[in-house]
Amino acid sequence: MKERKEASQLQSTELLAMYRDMVRIREFEEACPALYSQRKMGGFLHLYSGQEAVGVGVARAIHQEDYMIGAYREHGLILAKGTPPGPVMAELFGKATGVSRGKGGSMHMFDPEVRFMGGYGIVGGHLPLAVGMGFAIQYQEKDEVVVCLFGDGATNQGVFHEAMNMAALYRVPVVFVCENNMYGIGTAVGRASAVEQLYKKSCAYETPGVKVDGMDVLKVYEAVRQAATRARAGEGPTYIEALTYRFRGHSISDPGTYRSEQEKKLWKERDPIPNFGRWLVSEGKVKDTDLKTIDAEEKELIAEAIRFAEESPDPGPEDLWTDVYVAS
């Protein structure tokens, strides 16, 4: 299988695709609060705004046949992996046309067609699943990789260490990506973890640990590309800490008052989307009008996704009994 290009070798069309993916995620996420307040969505809602460079950098660095698995802040991840916005929005609306048929909601989206293997609400609970998937790939001698994304809070769970140990022991093709947005709900990393440089936790398992700027899509892309190449070569897992920031609260009900206005302002200035756009223009990769066209197109695409969700049917009573067993 052909390896992904180095970040410096990417063509303008590929760079524009990254920009488009990030804009799509931002437009999608920023449309959700108003819809939630109108009670068109139920349950929890954890938004990805601010972290787009991580999800897009990961998805663009791996192959279509590779797998991604994430935690509960996964709208951006499933969109980055290639699921259309319509079914994702319909899932938030609890509609039958949703990517999980309206049964998963915000935290439990799953799309095997694009090899997005789910979002999981239990902190750290999906890490062993990623290891098991990696072992299955290894056992079948396939040229595939699993990227497992999780938050900083998961690194304090026992299951994180169990998964890291097993992955290193069996040298499975898994890339662990910690999306360190510096807060586990409202608790700062330094108040919960004795090791604040989270990538250093990999040293206990003799696994390469890398820290990367999670607000720079190309730096994330390059780190994941190298880790995936290493995994395909049978050299085992890599642990990447992507330092990022969520622009909204932990969930839709969180006002985020534990963060100072100065801190939020400083990170907002590092917004991965406009900064990447300005870099593309300054480097002569694209024209400013190209970016404006994408912005308008993605805004309309999300508006269409909302219309699709609103017009879609609710699941019928008979659907209560489907998807219970594999054969159903």
C-alpha positions in Angstrom: 0.0 0.0 0.0 1.4 3.4 -1.0 2.5 5.5 2.0 1.1 9.0 2.6 3.2 11.9 1.4 5.3 14.0 3.8 3.5 17.2 4.9 6.0 19.3 2.8 5.0 17.3 -0.3 1.3 17.9 -0.2 -0.3 19.6 -3.2 -2.6 22.6 -3.1 -5.7 20.4 -3.7 -4.7 18.2 -0.7 -4.1 21.2 1.5 -7.4 22.7 0.5 -9.2 19.4 1.3 -7.8 19.7 4.9 -9.1 23.3 5.1 -12.5 22.2 3.9 -12.7 19.3 6.4 -11.9 21.6 9.3 -14.4 24.2 8.1 -17.1 21.5 7.7 -16.5 20.3 11.3 -16.6 23.9 12.7 -19.8 24.8 10.8 -21.4 21.6 12.0 -20.5 22.0 15.6 -21.4 25.7 15.8 -24.8 24.9 14.4 -25.6 22.5 17.2 -26.1 24.7 20.3 -29.0 26.6 18.9 -30.6 23.3 17.7 -30.1 21.8 21.1 -31.7 24.8 22.8 -34.7 24.2 20.5 -34.9 20.7 21.9 -34.3 19.2 18.5 -31.4 17.2 20.1 -31.5 15.2 23.3 -29.0 13.7 25.7 -25.4 15.0 26.1 -23.6 17.1 23.5 -19.9 17.5 23.5 -18.6 19.8 20.8 -15.3 19.6 18.9 -14.8 23.3 18.1 -11.1 24.2 18.4 -9.8 20.6 18.1 -10.4 20.2 14.3 -6.7 20.1 13.4 -6.3 16.9 15.4 -9.2 15.0 13.8 -8.5 16.2 10.3 -4.7 15.7 10.6 -5.3 12.1 11.8 -7.8 11.2 9.1 -5.8 12.7 6.3 -2.6 10.9 7.4 -4.0 7.4 7.3 -5.5 5.3 4.5 -9.2 4.9 3.7 -8.9 1.2 4.8 -7.5 2.2 8.2 -9.6 2.4 11.3 -10.4 5.3 13.7 -12.0 4.9 17.1 -12.7 7.7 19.6 -14.4 8.8 22.8 -17.5 10.8 23.3 -16.4 14.1 21.6 -16.5 12.4 18.2 -18.7 14.4 15.8 -15.6 15.9 14.3 -13.8 12.6 14.1 -16.6 10.8 12.1 -16.9 13.8 9.8 -13.1 13.8 9.2 -13.2 10.1 8.4 -15.7 10.7 5.6 -19.2 10.3 6.9 -21.5 12.9 5.3 -23.0 15.6 7.6 -26.6 14.6 6.9 -26.6 11.2 8.7 -24.5 12.6 11.5 -26.9 15.5 12.1 -29.8 13.1 11.8 -28.2 11.0 14.5 -28.1 13.9 16.9 -31.8 14.4 16.1 -32.5 10.8 17.0 -33.8 10.1 13.5 -34.0 6.8 11.7 -31.7 8.1 8.9 -29.0 8.8 11.5 -25.6 7.1 11.1 -26.5 4.8 14.1 -30.2 4.8 13.1 -31.0 7.3 15.8 -30.1 5.0 18.6 -26.6 6.3 19.5 -27.0 10.0 19.7 -24.1 12.3 20.3 -21.7 9.9 22.1 -22.3 6.7 20.2 -21.8 7.2 16.5 -20.5 4.3 14.4 -19.9 4.0 10.7 -18.2 0.8 9.4 -18.4 2.0 5.8 -15.7 4.6 6.5 -14.1 2.4 9.2 -15.0 4.7 12.0 -15.5 2.2 14.8 -17.5 4.3 17.3 -17.5 6.9 19.9 -17.6 5.6 23.5 -18.9 7.3 26.6 -16.8 5.4 29.2 -13.6 7.3 29.7 -10.8 5.1 28.4 -13.1 2.2 27.7 -12.4 2.0 24.0 -8.6 1.7 24.3 -8.7 -2.1 24.8 -11.0 -2.3 21.8 -8.4 -0.5 19.7 -5.8 -3.0 20.9 -8.1 -5.9 20.0 -8.7 -4.5 16.6 -4.9 -4.1 16.1 -4.3 -7.7 17.2 -7.0 -8.9 14.6 -5.2 -6.9 11.9 -1.9 -8.4 12.9 -3.3 -11.9 13.1 -4.8 -11.7 9.6 -1.6 -10.1 8.3 -3.3 -7.1 6.8 -1.7 -3.8 5.9 -3.9 -1.7 8.1 -3.6 0.6 11.1 -5.9 1.6 14.0 -5.8 5.2 15.3 -7.3 5.5 18.8 -8.2 9.0 20.0 -8.9 9.9 23.6 -8.8 12.8 26.0 -6.2 13.7 28.7 -8.4 12.3 31.4 -8.2 8.8 30.0 -4.5 8.7 30.7 -5.2 8.4 34.5 -7.5 5.4 34.0 -6.1 1.9 34.8 -7.4 0.7 31.4 -5.1 3.2 29.6 -2.0 1.5 31.1 -3.4 -2.0 30.5 -4.0 -1.1 26.8 -0.6 0.5 26.4 1.1 -2.5 28.0 -0.7 -5.1 25.8 -0.2 -3.0 22.6 3.6 -2.8 23.3 3.8 -6.4 24.3 2.2 -7.7 21.1 3.5 -4.8 18.9 0.1 -4.2 17.5 -0.4 -1.6 14.7 -2.2 1.0 16.9 -1.5 4.7 17.0 -2.6 6.2 20.3 -3.5 9.9 20.0 -4.2 11.8 23.2 -6.2 15.0 22.5 -4.9 17.0 25.4 -7.3 20.0 25.7 -5.9 20.6 29.2 -9.1 19.9 31.1 -10.9 16.7 32.1 -14.4 18.2 32.4 -13.4 21.1 34.6 -10.2 19.7 36.2 -6.9 21.0 34.9 -4.4 18.3 33.9 -2.0 19.5 36.6 -4.5 18.8 39.3 -5.2 15.3 38.2 -2.0 13.9 36.7 1.4 13.7 38.5 2.9 13.8 35.0 1.8 16.9 33.1 3.8 16.1 30.0 1.4 13.3 29.0 3.5 11.9 26.2 6.1 10.8 28.8 3.7 8.2 30.1 4.6 6.0 27.1 8.1 5.5 28.4 6.8 2.9 31.0 6.0 0.6 28.0 9.1 1.4 25.9 6.8 2.9 23.3 7.8 6.0 21.4 6.1 9.1 22.8 5.7 12.3 20.7 4.3 15.7 21.6 2.8 17.8 18.8 1.0 21.1 18.3 -2.6 20.0 18.0 -3.6 23.4 16.7 -1.5 22.8 13.5 -3.1 20.3 11.1 0.2 19.7 9.2 2.1 18.9 12.4 -0.6 16.4 13.5 -0.6 15.0 9.9 3.1 14.4 9.9 3.3 12.9 13.4 0.5 10.4 12.6 1.9 9.7 9.1 5.2 8.6 10.7 3.5 6.6 13.4 1.3 4.8 10.9 4.3 4.0 8.7 6.1 2.6 11.8 3.0 0.5 12.7 2.7 -1.0 9.2 6.4 -2.0 9.4 5.6 -4.2 12.4 7.4 -1.9 14.8 4.4 -1.5 17.2 2.4 1.3 18.7 3.3 5.0 19.0 1.8 7.4 21.6 1.1 11.0 20.4 0.1 13.8 22.7 -1.6 16.5 20.6 -1.9 19.7 22.7 -5.1 21.4 21.7 -8.0 23.4 23.2 -11.8 23.2 23.1 -13.4 26.6 22.5 -16.6 25.6 24.3 -17.3 24.0 27.6 -16.9 20.3 28.3 -20.5 19.7 27.3 -23.4 21.9 26.2 -24.4 22.5 29.8 -20.9 23.6 30.9 -20.3 27.4 31.0 -16.6 26.9 31.4 -16.1 29.4 34.2 -13.1 27.5 35.5 -11.1 28.9 32.6 -10.0 32.5 32.5 -11.0 34.9 29.8 -7.3 35.6 29.1 -6.6 31.9 28.6 -9.5 31.5 26.2 -8.5 34.6 24.3 -4.9 33.4 23.9 -6.0 30.0 22.5 -8.7 31.6 20.3 -5.8 33.4 18.6 -4.4 30.0 17.7 -7.6 28.9 16.0 -6.4 26.2 13.6 -8.8 27.2 10.8 -8.1 30.9 10.0 -4.4 30.4 10.9 -4.1 27.6 8.4 -6.1 29.6 5.8 -3.7 32.6 6.2 -0.7 30.3 5.8 -2.1 28.8 2.6 -2.6 32.2 1.1 0.8 33.6 2.3 2.6 30.6 0.9 0.9 31.0 -2.5 -0.8 27.6 -2.2 -4.3 29.1 -2.8 -6.1 32.4 -3.3 -8.2 34.0 -0.6 -11.2 33.7 -2.8 -10.7 29.9 -2.8 -11.1 29.9 1.0 -14.2 32.1 0.9 -15.8 29.8 -1.6 -15.2 26.8 0.6 -16.6 28.7 3.6 -19.8 29.4 1.8 -20.1 25.9 0.4 -19.7 24.3 3.7 -22.1 26.6 5.4 -24.8 25.6 2.9 -23.8 21.9 3.2 -24.5 22.0 7.0 -27.8 23.9 6.4 -28.8 21.1 4.0 -27.8 18.5 6.7 -30.1 20.3 9.2 -32.9 20.2 6.6 -32.3 16.5 6.0 -32.4 15.8 9.8 -35.6 17.8 10.3 -37.4 16.0 7.5 -36.2 12.5 8.4 -38.6 10.1 10.1 -38.3 9.0 13.7 -37.5 5.3 14.3 -40.6 3.1 14.5 -41.6 1.1 17.6 -40.4 -2.0 15.8 -36.9 -0.6 15.8 -36.7 -1.1 19.5 -36.0 -4.8 18.8 -33.4 -4.4 16.1 -29.6 -4.1 16.5 -29.8 -6.1 19.8 -28.0 -9.1 18.4 -25.6 -9.4 15.5 -28.2 -11.2 13.3 -31.0 -8.7 13.9 
